[in-house]
Amino acid sequence: MGESRVLSRAEALQLEPGWRHACHVLLCAPCPGRLRGRVPLRHAVLMQMRFDGLLGFPGGFVEPRDGSLEAGLSRELREELGPGAAALSLAEGDYLGARCAETPRRLVAHFYAKRLSLEQLRALENGAPRAEEHGLEVLGLVRVPLHTLRDGVRGLPTFLSNRFAGCAREQLLEALRVLRLVPEAELRRADAASRKRL
Ligand SMILES: O=c1[nH]cnc2c1ncn2[C@@H]1O[C@H](COP(=O)(O)OP(=O)(O)O)[C@@H](O)[C@H]1O
């Protein structure tokens, strides 16, 4: 995805038919554990390693037959995460925002976030290897390291130095900030440190 522009859901839905719509979701849960007994993990946030070697969120293109953005997202989640995803019941209230870009093709990326319990999130992780797309479009779910280790590089900054699909990197940073999953100053430092390594 080239340079992307933020727009509201209403603006996104009024774009001409030449635009394709995709929906992706950040799934997260409180995670009380400590890494090496010291570093607080705080939250479990899911992304996935895709068939093209890029990191992205679960989701995909919405098709006209889906009827709505949320129905399209739910279908994609069942394909990528397995039947357990049916219990997620994503709704308009879970909408975080949209970004659009003209290149390489006209695409509107709608983004959602859903807070789960750690048990629900673990159940999805356990069920994902039995999903239709597992080993095909989706190579595995990963948890995003939200911490930054003492060297200022390992953890979230290194994770952010990976390559991401579409505007997934911007979506991740925005969601971590808006949902207050990482303190803002820490997030800014991690972003800056990762850019030095890109
Ligand atoms: O996590 C993401 N956030 C934003 N855009 C993404 C993400 N993952 C993929 N994309 C983009 O969304 C579009 C749909 O891709 P995806 O591979 O998810 O759909 P599909 O599963 O229906 O084929 C592509 O243009 C892709 O680059």
The ligand as an ORCA input file, in Angstrom:
! r2SCAN-3c Opt
* xyz 0 1
  O      -3.117     -6.206      8.274
  C      -3.359     -5.571      7.267
  N      -3.691     -4.273      7.346
  C      -3.993     -3.510      6.266
  N      -3.975     -3.984      5.035
  C      -3.651     -5.281      4.881
  C      -3.329     -6.126      5.957
  N      -3.075     -7.369      5.481
  C      -3.234     -7.300      4.155
  N      -3.565     -6.047      3.778
  C      -3.887     -5.551      2.454
  O      -5.295     -5.768      2.282
  C      -5.579     -6.333      1.022
  C      -6.247     -7.688      1.250
  O      -5.233     -8.583      1.616
  P      -5.463     -9.963      2.347
  O      -4.318    -10.838      1.979
  O      -5.676     -9.716      3.810
  O      -6.844    -10.433      1.698
  P      -7.395    -11.844      1.238
  O      -7.172    -12.756      2.445
  O      -8.856    -11.574      0.968
  O      -6.597    -12.217      0.036
  C      -4.247     -6.377      0.262
  O      -4.155     -5.209     -0.525
  C      -3.199     -6.355      1.364
  O      -2.006     -5.729      0.976
*
